[in-house]
Amino acid sequence: MRRRSGIALTLILFFLLSLLSASQLSYLDPSLPVAERVEDLMLRMTLEEKIGQMNQYLGLSFLEREDQKSADQMLSQLRQGLIGSFLMVADLREANRLQEIAKQSRLKIPPLNAIDAIHGHCLYYGATVYPTCIGMASSFNTDLVEKIHAATARELRATGYHWAFFPYLSVSRDPRWGRVGENFGEDPLLVSEMAAACVRGLQGDDYASPGRVLACAKVLLGDGQSINGLNLAPMDVSERTLYEIFLPPAKACVDAGARTFMVAHNEINGIPCHSNAWLLTGLLREQWGFAGYTISDWGDIERLVDGHKVAVDQKAAVRMAVSAGVDVHMHGSDFVEPLAELVREGAISEGRIDRTVRAVLGDKFKLGLFEDPYVDERKGGEILGCEDHIEMALEMGRQSIVLLKNDGPVLPLSRNLKSLLVTGPLADSNALVGDWVHAQPDKNIVTVLEGIEALVSNQMKVEYFNCGNLLEITDQSIDTAAAKARLVDAVVLVVGGNDNRSDESWELRFDRPNRSGGENVARSSLGLVGRQLDLVRAVQATGTPLVVVLVNGRPLAIEWIAENVAAIVEAWQPGMQGGKAVAEVLFGEYSPSGRLPITIPRGVGHLLSFYNYRPTTYLRKYKYGKTGPLFEFGHGLSYTTFEYRELQVSRELSGGGPVNVSVEVRNTGDVASDEIVLLFVNDVVSSVTTPVRKLKSFKRIHLEPGEQKRVHFRLSTDQLALYDVNMRRVVEPGVFEVMVGDLRGEFELESPPLR
Ligand code: GLC
């Protein structure tokens, strides 16, 4: 009897002690250093709970839409502490709800919420939708890109997200690929600078500070030059091309502090990225010093089995991926169990798991989620689509537009026109918001027609003719458009493509009718889809002054238009304020300043077609038709003229010193305008072949009429390095040619080779 009461006493004591210690769990004490809290928490975690931190799931509403059973399973896993993060949480209410449910788990670890924020927090209703990345790249304005991403981070945090699946860092070398619009073009330096600016904007100096989020640079490594232009298809590129073209943007993101990386769907040279230990561990962690974590892309660990066929089953795939360096599994139920088994069997060490869990938990502590994981509904409402952000969307819209051709000049259109016809399948369309956008309130989006009407309809008669959607143009609508064109002073014809995946029902669908670009929409031809070209021809034949405005996410092979239509404006996908920006350009309120960040080829037969080609690329010509691009990287006209003069190139004293290049740029026209000054270098004779020119630096300046500025560049010798025959990075002596505007200069690096 005495013994029994002794046991009871011990139990009561133990219970009281555990109550006491629960209220004093060190990891819940915000006054302790993060590292200490992490270690304390990890000591309390089971293996499954640890692996749970590597387990990401699709948000609740998306799952429910798929099927209730998986939604219920997910909720049960969350209550068991087996889910570490979510992607595609529908809204801030759902974000709060998931945090509440996570609090019911044993250790109450808050989830991280991630979402694709490709050109703004666009998958969120009411958010600011900026121009897509190909347009942002055309601005060459990394400062504005950084500000836009700081604004995007504020919108994300205010709505319960902590992690942006962005920046995209692929170098787009094949315009058949549907995702060109999501990327920053074909030049490794431009992509690097843009992607790094996005990382700085999203994360700030410290991603743990208010209004900042974790950036997820993606993808390692691909996918801008697959063997056939299709998304997910293999990349088969030389080691040299990898190092010269595709790796620099990834390295730039590491240097900018990107906290996370997403792994690419594709294989490279026979090795799927998800099982590529050289890429994910050797290069990324060991060589480049990356200390964050990686996440698989959608379905890609599974794809090692059913796609790439390098693993016999999911367990083997998980083993390959985690051993190679994949840290977090993006969505799916088949991850925690196989990984726990692998650890128990000794195939993967618990230390390997701990490395990831430490990093993930550390971020949750730093972000303050253990203290307060919730968001205030009112705050979200105040920040989303606020005036400052919309103003930035408009400004980027203006700067992203590239004037491809302006014979006559037809542009800017006079405000004294009596009548204007606005037509084309994209004249009054939301296509100008691009891909990765959920249906947005109609009032938030200014179409080209609306922009024009708002600007000039009190001065002239603006007539709109709806000639049908991209694929719905008929003989009759073509005839009517032409008939109407004959009766007006000028025509604005808006054609191109539509990458938008959402419709009014909030369904996100890759296969939406009329979707001609974007993720998973590659093309085997690059002309205008449907009967758009017939429409352009018919309107052009009327002789009425015509401006073709292109709204599209990838270069379009518009050879006939380039040869026959006097004025062509490449608007890309200029975002929610895009129609206003286009209207301002058309009527001269804003002088176009964008430059092409990607070459526009004449057609698919001309691929690959990029500006930084090797010297023998065009020694021979195609038998029929022209050889060479339609519009090359860097092309872009203005309403003013700029004169470049007095190019000065000098080496700073003593061996190894940087090269100073400066040039005087003068606005010789009578319109104020921005000018993008591009500095190219050619290594004239080298031990391995090098491109005829490579972009080495760029600056965007503003010049009033008659104003001139000297623009300075400083090239380090390291920027002149090449990979030699043994793939060692060296700077070779000899003459280097410098190209700025229409000027050329040169300098010489002396022998022996500098490091
Ligand atoms: C996709 C995309 C990737 C995106 C992910 C999550 O498969 O390839 O870019 O981040 O899904 O939405």
Residues whose N, C-alpha, C, O or C-beta is under 5 A from the ligand:
A	BS01	GLC	D116 F165 W298
